Structures are given as C-alpha cells and as structure tokens.
Amino acid sequence: MIETSTAYKRHRFPARLIAHAVWLYFRFPLSLRLVEELLLERGIVVSYETIRRWAAKFGPAIARGVRRRAPRPGDVWHLDEVRVVIRGKVHWLWRAVDQHGAVLDEILQRHRDKRAAKRLLIKLPKRQGWVPRRIVTDKLASYGAAKREVAPGIEHRSHKGLNNRAENSHLPLRKRERQMQGFRSAGALQRFTSVFSAVRNLFVPPASKRLAISTHLHRLAAFARWRTAAGLGVPA
C-alpha cells in the first residue's frame, strides 16, 4: 500500500491529482499528451513528461496494492502468447487468464518454445499460491511438453477453439500498443502491462456482471479499492 505521507512527499501536486492522472493513463487508451489535455481542461497545468514520471513511479506500487486485494481467481487457467515487435526484434508476451477473463500474469520472453512455456508454468502457481484444476491452451506443442515436466498432475486441454478467452485478452493491449506507437524496450512493455492488466482487472466487470446495476456496483467497489491501493483513504 502507498502511504500518503511518504510516497507523495515533496510533490508539488496533491496526491489525489497524481493518482487521478495515473488512473486516466492506465485505465483508458490515452496518450500522455491526451491526459495532459484532459487535466488542462480542468485548469490543471502539468506537462506530459511529469505525467510519465508519475505513471512510472506510482503505477507499479498502486498495481501491487490492487493485486493484494484482488479476489481469488478461477480454477481454470487459459494460457496464450502474442507476438510483439520492439525496435525490430520479435518478442513473445506469454499471458495467463482465468475463466472469467482476469489476467493472472504476463511474461515477456524472446522465444516461443518449451523453455519459455516452462517458465510461465513455474511462475504462475508460485505467484498465485496454488495450482489450477485445469489449464487450457492452443495447439502449440511447447505447452504440452512443459506441462509434462513441471505440472503432470494438472488436467490439460489443448484446442484452439477452447482458448478464445486468452486470445481475446490480447486485444486491449494491442489497442494501447497502437495508441503508444509501440514500446521502446522490453522492460518498458513488461512494466506497462503489469500495471495496465491490474487496473483492467479491477475496473472491467466479468461477463456475469454485465447488467447495468451490477456494473455500477462493481465500479463503485473498484474505485474504493483503487483509492485504498493509492493511499488516498476514504473520500470526504
């Protein structure tokens, strides 16, 4: 959790404004300059470079707070990988989501092979603190080979048609990638997607809560968790 008295110390702008700018940047497909413009419309003069520094400093800390308070994920994990080109070099972003669409983890790697799949399968249970009932993947053989070595007891279903949940989870990041005109480095992508996915998990309701009143209540609860993770306390 961010402590308001320390984390925001020596910043000219108040904590609520800083956290709001960070929320705008990670919650919506906005460039830093567009966030700057939205704040200017409210009479707040702050440069996009300052917003970038806020996002880099406070985004990861808030995301950690959000994840600590996240509900337990589902017991079916969908795994997939997506191709990302960074400065002309191909990378693979390996992602795991549960059956409700919540992103569990993401690892950027240079290869699309058994070793990379093993790293994902080893890291996931450690981070979640438990193993799933089932994993679902596409037909990439690396998943089966890695699973036989590190998680032989977990049920594995391999079928491209069953893995739409994971494949669809790539779309929001693709949209941001276009808005940002690509990522400058592998580290920048890993840091961004870690915060971006945590914020998206928090604010986007699962399919079971798509009724208007359910969505409204979900977002109110999300704002409360965001304020707590950002060290803002209860609004006056």
N, C-alpha and C positions, 0 to 999 in steps of 0.2 A: 504493500500500500504506500502511496505517496503521502508524506507528511507535509501539510500545507506550510507549516512554519519553517521548514528547511528546504524542501525541493524548489519552492518558488522564491526563495530568498534572493535578494539583490536583482530581481527582475523588475523593470520599470512598470510593466503592465500587471494588473491584478490576476490572481490565479484563475478566476472564473473565465476571464477573457482568453487566457492562454489555453486552457482546457477546451474552450469552445472552438478556437481556431484548429486545434489538433483534431477535435471531433469532426469538424467540417471536412478537413483534408482526407481523413481515412474513411469517413462514412459515405461520402459522395464522390462521383467521378469528376473531381475538381482539380485543376492545376493549382500550384502555389499562387500564381498571379490572380486566378479567379477567386481564391479565398481572400487575397488581399483586397480585391474589388468589393467583395461582399462586406468586409469589415469597413471599408471606406464609406460605403453607402450608409452605414450606421454612425458615421462620424469618427471612426477609429482609424488613425493613420499609422500603419505599420507596414514595413516592407516585406516582400515575399521571401527575402533571404532570412529575415527574422522568423517568419513562419516555418521555414525549412528547419532552422535550428531548434525551434520548439518541438516540431514533429520528431526530429532525431533524438532529442533529449527526453521528452515526456512520453512519446508514443509507446516505446517498449515497456516503460515502467507501468503505465496505465494498463497495457495489454496483459502484463503479468498479474495485476490485480484482478482484472476481468476473468482471466482463466482460473484463478484460485477460487473464484466464487461461482464458476460455471457448474451446472448440474451434471451428474454422471452421464456420460454418453451412452448411446445404444450399444447393444452387444453384437451387432453385425457391422463389420468394417469393410468399406469399399476402397480399394487401392487403385491408383492410376498414375500415369506420368504424362507430362506435357512438354513438348519441345519449346525451348526458349533460346533465342539468339541474342547474345550480349557481345557487342563490339566484334561481330563477325564470327564468334565462336559459339558452337552449339552446346547448350546445357540441357539438362532434364530436371524438371521440377516434379518430384515424387510427392504425391498427396494422398492422405487417408481421410475419409469422411465416414460418419456413421449413417445408419439407415434413415435418419431424419435430416441429413444434409449438413450437419455441423462438421466443420473442418477439425480434425484431431491433431494433425501435424503435417508439416511440409519440409522436405529436404531437397536442396538444390545440389545436383551432382553432375559430373561431366559425362558419366556413362549410363547406359541403359542395358545393364547386364545383371547376372546373378549376384555379384558382389554389391551392387547398388541396392538391389531388392533386399538382400540380407540386412543391410544397414537400416533400411526402413523397418523391417520386421523385428529387428532387435530393439530399435529405439522406441517404437510405438508402445509396447507393453510397459517398458520402463517409465515412460512419461505418464502413461495413464494409470499405472499401478495395478493393472490386471490384464488378462487376456480375453479376447472376444470369443463368442460362441462360434462365429463363422467369419471367414474373410471371402470377399468376392472380388475377382479380378477379370481383366480381359484375357485373351489367349496368349499373352506374352509368356514364353516358357520360363523366363527368369524367375517369375513368381513361384511356380511350382517347385523348381529346383531349390530356391532359397527356403521355401516353407518346409520342405522335407528335411532340411538340415537344422533349422532353428526352431520350428514350431510344428513338429509332426503330429501332435495331438489335436490341432485345430482343424475343423471342417473347412474345406476349400472348394469353392465353386468358381469355375473358370469358364466364362461365356461372355462374349462382347455385349449381347443384348441385356444381360443382367446388370451391367456396370454403368448404366446411364447416370446414376446418382453421382458417381465420381467424375465422369466425363463432363457433366453439366456444371460441376463445381469449378471448373477452369474458366468458365465464361466471364464472371465478374472481374477476375484478374486480367483476362485478355482485354477487357474494356478499359481498365486502368492503364494497361501497358500502351494502348493506342493513345490515350489521353496524355500520357507522360512521354510519348515518343520513344519508348524503350527504356531500358535500365542501363545505367552507366557501368555497373560492375556486378559480379555475382554476390558480393557482400551486401550491396545496396538492395538487390532483389530479395535476398533472404531476410534482411531486416524489415523491409517494407511489408512483405507478405505475412510475416509473423504478426505484425500489428493489424494489418488490414483484415486478416481472417478472424482474429479475435473480436474485432469491432463488428464485423459482419455476422459472426455467430451470435453476438449479443443482441443486435437490433433487428435482424431479419427473422420473423417468426417461422416456425416449421409449418409444413403443409396442414397439419392438424389444427392450426390456429388461424386459418385464413378468414374466418368470419370477422366482420367489422369490429364487434365488441371485443373479441378475443385478441385481435391485432392491436387494438387500442390499449388494452390492459397489458399486453406483452411489452409494448413500447414504454409505457409508464414504468414498469418494473425494470426495463433496460436502462432508462435514464437514471433511476435510483442507483443501480449497480455501477453505472458509469461515474456518477458523482462520488460514490464511495471509493472506487478504484483511483479516481483522480485526486482524492484527498480534499474534496470540496465540502463534505458534510451534507447536512440536510438544508435545502433552500429555505430562506426566510419567508 
